[in-house]
């Protein structure tokens, strides 16, 4: 784990080994990826309550098939920002090897 990643770990809700973040923290993680030139591979959305963790299959961003010049940082931020008022939590999947 990288030092940049470690600062976000305490903000995560971890269930089943999945790190999920509220929208504002997810955008910060995407910005961290952009600063480090780590490509975004995808984002999964969840509803998280005390008793359940429900993945939202209709609210997934898959960037793993094709790479682009900007690492999908803009698209990832837009994806999260479009859902900011829904109370979702987000798992951000990224590649530390860069774009």
N, C-alpha and C positions, 0 to 999 in steps of 0.2 A: 504494500500500500504506500502510495506517495504522500508526502506531507500535505499537499493541496487537497487530496482526498480525505485525509484524516480529520481535517477541520469540519467536514460535513457529516462524518460518521455519527457524532453526538446528536445531530438533528434528525437522523433517520428513524423511521418506524421500521423495525426489522421483524418480519414474519416469514417463516419457512426459508430463511436465508436471503430473502428479497429485501433490498433497501428501498424504501419508499419515502418520498419527500413531498411536503406541501408545495404549492405552486411557486411561491417566492424563493424557496430553497432550490427547487428544480431549475429555475432560471439562473440562479447563481452557479449551480453546477455546470450548466451549459456554457455560461460565460467563462468558467474555469477551463473547460474543455477548449473553448475558442482561444484563450490566452496561451494554452499549452499546445495548440494545434492538434488536439485529439479529436478524431472524427466521431460524430454521433452515429451510432448504428441503429438505434431505435428508442422508442419511449412507449411504455405500457402505463395505462391509467387504471386506478383502483378506487373503489369506495372502501374506506377503512373505518370500522367502528370498534367498540370495545369487544364485540362478539363475532365479528366477521371481517374477512378480507375478500372482497369480490372484484375479480378482474373485469374490466369493461372491454370486451373484444371489439366493439365498434369505435373505440377511442384509443387506437394504437397507431403509432407512426413507425413505419419500417423503412430505414435508410440503408439496410445492409446489402441490398442487391446491387445497387449501382453507386459508385462514389462520385462526388462532385468536387469542384475546386474549393468550395467554402466549408467542407466538413459537415454540412447540413445544420450549422449553428443557427442561422436565421430561421429556417423551417422549424427547428426544434423549439426555439423561443416562441414562435408564432403559435405552434401547436399547444404549448402550455398556456400561453396568454389567452388563447381562444376559449380555454376551459377554466380560467382562474376563478370564476364566480360559482363554479359547480361543487366546490369542496372536494375535488378529487386529489388523490395522492399519485405521484409519478415515480416510476422506476426509469432511470436514465441509463441506457447501455451505450458505452463508448469504447473506443479503441485507443489505448495509450501509446500505440506505435505511430500515431499520427494519421493524417489523411492520405 
